[in-house]
Every structure is written in C-alpha cells, then in structure tokens.
Amino acid sequence: MRRYFIAAVVVVALALPAAAVAKGPISASISGPGLEGPLVIKGDGEGPGTALGTLASTSGFFAQMYGQSPDPTLASRPTGTLGPRYLAVYVVPGPNDIRSRVIQYIYPYAKPGALTYMRAGQTFWNGRKAHGGWYQASAALKRVLVRAGLPAKAP
C-alpha cells in the first residue's frame, strides 16, 4: 500500500509543473474578412468541451505556445493556397495575475486544409517565449470557427 502511495505522490509531483506551464487561454478575439466585428470566444481554454477549448486544441495553440514532443509544428510555410487570413488574439493567464496576449494567424480556408501560424519568440508571462511555427489543423478548426461566426465559404 505504501508503495502505491509513494508512486502516486511522484506522479502528481511530476504532473504539476507541466500543468502549471501549459495554461490555456481565457479568451480569444478573432478578426478578419467577412466579419462585421471581432468574434469574442470565451470559455475554458484548457481543452475541448467549450468553443475556446476546441479552438485552442484544434488550432495548435498549445504546441505553438509551449512546444511539444514530438513537435507537430512546421518551421516553414506549407505549400498550397492560404486564402483569407484571420487574426486571433489570445489572452493567457499566468503567474502573479499576469495576463499576456499572443497572436496567432488562422487560415481556415487554406488548401489543402486549414493552417495556423504563430510567430516564434512572442513574449508572455514576463519573459517566456512562444515556440511558434506553422500548424496543419484538422477540419474541426474550420467547423468551430464557422459555429462562432465565420462565413462557411471564404469571403
């Protein structure tokens, strides 16, 4: 029994730093062609289940912000047609009540599939740097954006 307790404590201790680092956004504001004004998406940005969580997970936000292993981001722009570009400004809470803003460009109508881009080196939380890169998104990204108010077809 004691062995299981020690193992559980070790697992929790190892998981806490990772959970503390990989904070999801608390809101996103999306602007671009075909919109009368910015779309504000709120909710729990930690994972799927809310519009914001689905946006963060399907757009590659976590890989672009914090890096992942294996790394799903691409260093250079994939070939194909990008289509209209949308600007997503995420608000990310951090330690000591810091709220950082990071920018991600979203290409929901790209061919052959939706893409996102985050510039590497964007600072957040008083000096941390975003990993950045291109991310090949699934069709779920476009679906969540259309549900939020983007046109179904490129404007």
Backbone bond lengths (Angstrom), bond angles and torsions (degrees), N, CA, C in turn:
res aa  C-N    CA-C-N  psi(-1)  N-CA   C-N-CA  omega(-1)  CA-C   N-CA-C  phi
1 M - - - 1.451 - - 1.521 110.67 -
2 R 1.320 116.08 -42.73 1.465 120.53 -178.94 1.529 110.85 -63.58
3 R 1.325 115.97 -36.77 1.460 120.88 179.56 1.527 110.48 -61.82
4 Y 1.348 117.37 -41.26 1.455 121.37 178.85 1.529 111.35 -66.53
5 F 1.322 115.98 -38.09 1.460 120.17 178.53 1.528 110.41 -63.81
6 I 1.318 117.34 -45.28 1.470 121.62 179.41 1.527 109.72 -63.19
7 A 1.328 117.16 -43.04 1.467 120.47 178.62 1.522 110.57 -61.65
8 A 1.325 117.54 -41.00 1.470 121.03 179.11 1.518 110.91 -64.69
9 V 1.326 117.57 -40.91 1.463 121.04 178.73 1.528 110.45 -63.16
10 V 1.321 117.00 -41.92 1.467 121.04 179.38 1.528 110.27 -63.47
11 V 1.330 117.75 -44.52 1.468 121.45 179.66 1.521 110.53 -61.29
12 V 1.314 117.74 -45.60 1.470 121.44 179.43 1.524 110.09 -63.96
13 A 1.318 117.84 -42.99 1.467 121.21 -179.49 1.520 111.39 -62.90
14 L 1.316 117.66 -37.32 1.462 120.65 178.63 1.521 111.82 -74.27
15 A 1.313 117.56 -31.74 1.461 121.45 -177.99 1.519 112.74 -77.03
16 L 1.315 118.43 -30.68 1.466 120.87 -175.99 1.519 113.69 -60.25
17 P 1.344 121.12 -47.84 1.455 118.55 179.33 1.522 112.59 -60.04
18 A 1.328 117.55 -39.77 1.460 120.38 179.31 1.521 110.87 -64.53
19 A 1.327 117.13 -41.73 1.464 120.42 179.64 1.518 110.92 -66.55
20 A 1.324 116.68 -36.94 1.458 120.15 -179.21 1.519 111.29 -68.47
21 V 1.322 117.25 -32.85 1.452 120.90 -177.47 1.523 111.29 -78.88
22 A 1.301 118.47 -42.41 1.456 122.25 -172.79 1.525 111.43 -88.32
23 K 1.303 116.60 65.72 1.459 121.38 178.81 1.522 109.46 -81.49
24 G 1.317 113.92 137.35 1.448 119.04 176.44 1.519 110.84 -86.13
25 P 1.326 115.73 164.68 1.462 120.08 179.34 1.523 111.66 -71.42
26 I 1.340 115.60 158.73 1.464 120.31 175.17 1.530 111.27 -103.34
27 S 1.333 115.96 -13.25 1.462 119.55 174.56 1.526 109.12 -164.51
28 A 1.326 113.93 161.38 1.462 120.95 174.29 1.515 107.06 -142.29
29 S 1.308 115.60 141.35 1.458 122.28 176.00 1.521 106.57 -119.31
30 I 1.324 116.40 123.43 1.462 121.05 -176.52 1.513 109.30 -115.75
31 S 1.330 115.77 128.76 1.467 120.74 178.55 1.520 109.12 -133.00
32 G 1.340 114.60 155.32 1.454 119.41 178.83 1.513 111.63 159.81
33 P 1.345 116.00 -169.96 1.467 121.53 -175.26 1.530 112.96 -61.46
34 G 1.331 115.01 142.31 1.458 120.85 176.72 1.513 114.49 82.47
35 L 1.329 117.59 1.98 1.468 120.97 178.90 1.520 109.24 -109.34
36 E 1.319 116.34 136.92 1.469 120.34 177.83 1.514 111.57 -74.10
37 G 1.301 116.72 -26.69 1.462 123.32 178.04 1.512 108.16 -161.56
38 P 1.316 117.03 175.14 1.467 118.74 -179.07 1.533 112.04 -64.87
39 L 1.315 115.20 143.76 1.460 121.42 172.32 1.521 107.05 -88.91
40 V 1.309 117.32 123.96 1.462 120.88 177.97 1.516 107.24 -102.87
41 I 1.331 115.23 122.35 1.456 121.23 -178.82 1.521 107.89 -116.24
42 K 1.320 115.04 122.30 1.470 120.60 -179.57 1.512 109.23 -122.03
43 G 1.300 115.39 173.30 1.461 120.93 178.36 1.507 110.04 135.90
44 D 1.307 115.62 -161.44 1.451 122.37 177.86 1.518 107.73 -89.22
45 G 1.318 116.80 110.77 1.453 121.42 -177.63 1.509 114.65 -86.87
46 E 1.323 117.41 8.43 1.464 120.94 -176.86 1.516 113.35 -76.93
47 G 1.302 118.96 -20.33 1.456 119.79 -178.66 1.503 110.88 -179.72
48 P 1.335 118.34 178.72 1.462 121.43 -179.07 1.531 111.91 -60.22
49 G 1.306 115.67 156.96 1.465 120.89 179.86 1.509 111.64 129.55
50 T 1.328 116.51 -29.24 1.461 121.40 173.51 1.524 106.97 -123.83
51 A 1.334 116.83 165.23 1.464 120.00 178.81 1.534 110.49 -58.52
52 L 1.332 117.04 -42.41 1.466 120.00 -179.14 1.534 111.26 -68.07
53 G 1.318 116.53 -41.77 1.461 119.65 178.53 1.514 111.85 -63.23
54 T 1.325 116.76 -41.21 1.462 120.70 178.40 1.521 110.48 -67.91
55 L 1.329 117.08 -40.43 1.466 120.21 176.34 1.527 110.50 -59.19
56 A 1.326 116.82 -48.80 1.473 120.58 -178.60 1.520 111.41 -61.82
57 S 1.320 117.15 -43.94 1.465 119.13 -176.01 1.527 112.41 -74.32
58 T 1.332 118.73 -36.63 1.467 120.19 -177.82 1.521 113.26 -83.05
59 S 1.336 117.79 -18.35 1.472 120.29 -178.13 1.530 113.09 -91.26
60 G 1.323 117.28 -3.24 1.462 119.67 -178.18 1.510 113.57 81.40
61 F 1.332 117.19 14.31 1.459 121.86 -176.84 1.534 112.35 -50.67
62 F 1.331 117.62 -49.23 1.466 120.46 -174.60 1.528 111.57 -65.96
63 A 1.329 117.15 -42.99 1.469 120.39 178.27 1.522 110.87 -64.35
64 Q 1.335 116.96 -39.01 1.463 120.83 -179.16 1.522 112.01 -73.81
65 M 1.313 117.81 -33.58 1.470 120.93 -179.71 1.516 112.43 -77.38
66 Y 1.316 115.90 -52.85 1.461 120.63 -167.73 1.521 114.26 -109.50
67 G 1.323 117.59 -12.66 1.450 120.95 -174.01 1.513 110.55 79.92
68 Q 1.297 117.09 152.86 1.460 123.04 178.35 1.517 108.95 -144.31
69 S 1.308 115.45 162.35 1.460 120.41 175.85 1.520 108.09 -131.97
70 P 1.309 119.64 119.27 1.455 126.64 -0.53 1.527 111.06 -69.93
71 D 1.307 115.45 153.68 1.457 121.95 -174.33 1.531 110.98 -83.13
72 P 1.350 118.68 114.06 1.468 120.64 179.66 1.529 113.66 -83.72
73 T 1.344 117.62 -3.99 1.463 119.25 -178.68 1.524 110.28 -82.24
74 L 1.315 114.21 157.57 1.466 121.92 179.15 1.526 108.34 -112.48
75 A 1.321 117.06 139.08 1.464 121.32 -178.43 1.520 112.21 -74.90
76 S 1.325 117.62 -28.78 1.463 119.33 -179.00 1.527 110.34 -124.01
77 R 1.317 114.82 158.85 1.464 122.13 -177.14 1.516 110.39 -63.36
78 P 1.332 116.45 129.20 1.466 119.53 176.60 1.530 110.73 -66.40
79 T 1.318 116.33 155.54 1.466 119.94 177.74 1.522 109.05 -73.59
80 G 1.303 115.81 158.30 1.458 121.33 -179.96 1.517 110.30 124.16
81 T 1.308 115.45 -179.88 1.454 122.58 -179.78 1.523 109.05 -93.19
82 L 1.324 116.74 128.38 1.462 120.16 -178.53 1.522 112.82 -79.80
83 G 1.304 118.19 -40.11 1.462 120.22 -175.29 1.519 110.53 76.45
84 P 1.337 117.74 -167.76 1.460 121.70 -177.59 1.536 111.85 -60.63
85 R 1.329 113.93 144.57 1.475 120.50 179.77 1.522 109.50 -104.97
86 Y 1.338 115.27 134.72 1.460 122.50 176.25 1.515 108.44 -115.00
87 L 1.312 115.09 144.58 1.451 122.20 -179.53 1.527 108.79 -103.50
88 A 1.326 116.09 121.78 1.467 121.06 175.52 1.524 107.90 -110.16
89 V 1.323 116.63 123.46 1.459 122.15 175.28 1.520 106.99 -108.66
90 Y 1.329 115.27 113.07 1.464 121.55 -179.91 1.512 109.92 -96.00
91 V 1.327 116.38 141.38 1.464 122.24 171.23 1.519 106.13 -105.33
92 V 1.353 114.51 121.48 1.464 120.66 -175.61 1.529 109.08 -118.67
93 P 1.348 116.53 119.49 1.463 118.91 178.52 1.526 110.37 -75.45
94 G 1.315 114.92 146.65 1.458 119.28 179.72 1.508 111.76 -137.10
95 P 1.314 115.88 -167.65 1.459 120.04 -179.50 1.531 111.39 -65.64
96 N 1.310 116.36 154.67 1.473 122.70 177.25 1.522 112.64 56.69
97 D 1.328 116.44 37.02 1.471 122.81 178.03 1.526 114.07 59.95
98 I 1.321 117.66 24.99 1.467 121.41 175.69 1.521 108.18 -75.63
99 R 1.318 116.46 136.57 1.462 122.14 173.55 1.515 107.17 -122.48
100 S 1.313 115.41 111.49 1.461 120.99 -178.66 1.519 110.32 -100.26
101 R 1.316 114.99 152.76 1.454 121.29 175.81 1.529 108.33 -115.76
102 V 1.331 115.43 131.32 1.462 120.94 176.36 1.517 108.51 -129.29
103 I 1.312 115.36 151.18 1.461 121.70 -175.58 1.526 110.15 -110.90
104 Q 1.316 114.18 135.81 1.461 122.21 174.17 1.529 106.89 -129.18
105 Y 1.320 116.82 134.70 1.458 121.11 174.80 1.526 107.82 -95.20
106 I 1.326 115.70 133.81 1.462 121.18 -177.29 1.527 108.93 -119.41
107 Y 1.318 114.95 132.63 1.461 123.04 178.06 1.535 107.35 -119.92
108 P 1.343 117.47 79.64 1.470 119.71 -173.29 1.521 113.96 -70.32
109 Y 1.347 117.46 -21.14 1.458 121.24 -176.50 1.524 112.15 -104.10
110 A 1.320 117.86 13.39 1.464 121.65 -178.97 1.525 110.24 -60.62
111 K 1.314 114.93 149.73 1.468 121.44 176.46 1.523 106.99 -114.36
112 P 1.291 121.43 128.00 1.449 127.16 15.46 1.527 115.64 -87.49
113 G 1.318 120.05 -7.63 1.462 120.73 178.28 1.515 110.65 -163.95
114 A 1.322 116.17 164.81 1.470 122.25 -177.12 1.529 111.60 -55.34
115 L 1.337 115.18 143.07 1.465 122.67 179.06 1.517 109.54 -132.27
116 T 1.316 115.77 155.23 1.463 121.13 169.85 1.518 108.40 -132.94
117 Y 1.320 115.14 158.67 1.457 120.99 177.73 1.526 109.10 -141.61
118 M 1.323 115.81 133.14 1.460 121.63 172.90 1.527 107.12 -125.92
119 R 1.331 115.44 127.86 1.465 120.28 179.16 1.525 109.25 -66.98
120 A 1.308 115.38 129.34 1.467 120.72 177.23 1.527 109.58 -66.43
121 G 1.312 116.37 147.37 1.461 121.32 174.19 1.513 115.34 89.68
122 Q 1.342 118.68 -0.21 1.462 118.92 175.00 1.529 107.26 -60.11
123 T 1.316 116.03 132.84 1.463 118.22 -177.08 1.526 111.09 -88.57
124 F 1.321 114.45 144.45 1.457 121.75 174.88 1.517 107.30 -148.27
125 W 1.307 116.28 158.84 1.466 123.26 177.32 1.533 112.42 52.09
126 N 1.321 117.16 47.24 1.474 121.39 176.09 1.511 113.75 58.89
127 G 1.326 117.07 52.36 1.454 119.93 170.72 1.507 117.59 118.08
128 R 1.314 119.54 -11.66 1.461 119.06 175.13 1.517 108.03 -71.28
129 K 1.305 116.51 152.48 1.468 121.50 -176.07 1.524 110.77 -118.45
130 A 1.335 115.21 137.32 1.466 120.77 177.11 1.524 109.96 -69.49
131 H 1.311 115.96 142.19 1.465 123.02 178.47 1.526 110.13 -65.61
132 G 1.335 116.91 -46.00 1.454 122.43 177.24 1.518 113.53 77.16
133 G 1.339 114.68 -176.29 1.454 122.04 176.87 1.522 113.00 117.34
134 W 1.315 114.25 175.34 1.460 123.17 176.02 1.518 108.71 -91.23
135 Y 1.324 115.77 149.40 1.457 120.67 -179.81 1.524 109.00 -137.92
136 Q 1.335 115.98 125.32 1.460 121.32 176.04 1.518 107.86 -84.36
137 A 1.317 116.42 109.64 1.467 122.09 -175.43 1.529 110.63 -88.69
138 S 1.314 114.94 164.45 1.465 120.65 175.57 1.535 108.82 -89.01
139 A 1.314 115.64 175.09 1.472 121.15 178.28 1.527 111.22 -64.29
140 A 1.327 117.32 -19.80 1.474 120.84 179.52 1.526 111.60 -61.75
141 L 1.326 117.80 -30.26 1.473 120.56 179.32 1.528 110.01 -62.42
142 K 1.314 116.84 -49.63 1.466 119.50 179.97 1.528 110.62 -62.51
143 R 1.327 117.44 -39.84 1.468 120.35 179.89 1.527 111.49 -60.78
144 V 1.326 118.20 -45.04 1.470 120.10 -179.12 1.525 110.63 -66.87
145 L 1.322 117.59 -34.46 1.467 120.61 178.73 1.526 111.70 -71.05
146 V 1.315 117.28 -39.47 1.470 120.63 177.60 1.528 109.28 -65.38
147 R 1.346 117.93 -41.53 1.466 120.43 176.61 1.526 111.50 -61.00
148 A 1.342 116.09 -31.22 1.468 120.38 -178.93 1.536 112.01 -80.68
149 G 1.341 117.45 -16.15 1.463 118.69 177.40 1.508 116.49 134.93
150 L 1.331 119.96 -2.40 1.453 120.85 175.47 1.534 109.49 -70.35
151 P 1.324 117.75 150.10 1.468 119.53 175.90 1.540 110.09 -63.30
152 A 1.331 117.07 147.53 1.457 121.18 179.89 1.524 111.32 -66.32
153 K 1.342 116.82 -30.19 1.474 121.97 178.16 1.517 107.97 -120.12
154 A 1.309 115.07 152.95 1.471 120.39 -178.95 1.532 110.40 -57.10
155 P 1.333 116.53 131.97 1.476 120.05 179.31 1.532 111.25 -70.97
